[in-house]
């Protein structure tokens, strides 16, 4: 797992809530900081890929462990 500055547990939330919560968390973070997101919605994999492309944030890691999806996003 990559080192991260903030953790967002979006387990149990369905699209688009994990993305909206991540967007809000990133807004309060300094550039270059890393947000680690845990989600249970399988749709979040594609959502976070699109989110990173559209916002310019770097999706450093995207992995599935058990029934949880984990993402590390570096703020642009």
N, C-alpha and C positions, 0 to 999 in steps of 0.2 A: 504494500500500500504506500502511496505517495504521502509525503508529509503535507499537512494541510493546516490552515489557520482557523477555519470555522467549519463546524459540522451542522448539516441540516438533515434531520431525519424526517423524510416524507413518506414513511411506511404507512400503508393503508389509504393513502390519498390517490385519487384517480386524476387523469389528465383533465384539465391543464394545471391542476394545483401544484404538483411538484415543480413545474417550470416557473409558475408565478411566484412561489415561495423562494426559489433559487434567484430569480430576478431581483426580488426585494432584498435578499441577503447580500447579493453582489453589489447592489446600489450603495450599501453602507460600508463596503470594504474598500481598502486602498488598492490602487493598481498594482498588479503583480502578486497579490495575495491569492491563496487557493481555498476554494470552497469544496468540501466533500459532501456529496449528497447520497443518501440511501433511500431507495424507492422500491416499491413492490409492484408497481404497474408496469407490465411488460412493454406497453406503448412508450414508456419513458425513454427507452433506448434510442428510438428514432427521434423523439422529441428533443432530447438533449443534443443529439448530433445537429439537428436543424437549428436549435437555439444558438449553439456555438458558431455555426456558419453565419447566421443572421446578425449576431451581436459583435462578432470579432473576438469573443472570449475564447481561450484555448481549452479544448476538451482534452486534458492530459491523460485521462484514464477512463475507461468504460468497461466494467466487467460484471459478470453475474456470479453470485455465490449463493448456492442453495436457491431460495426463491426471492432473493434480494438482488437488486441492481445497484451498483455503486459507480459514482461518477466523481472525478476530480476536475474542477474547472478553475483555470487561472484567469483572474480578471484582467481584461485588456487595459 
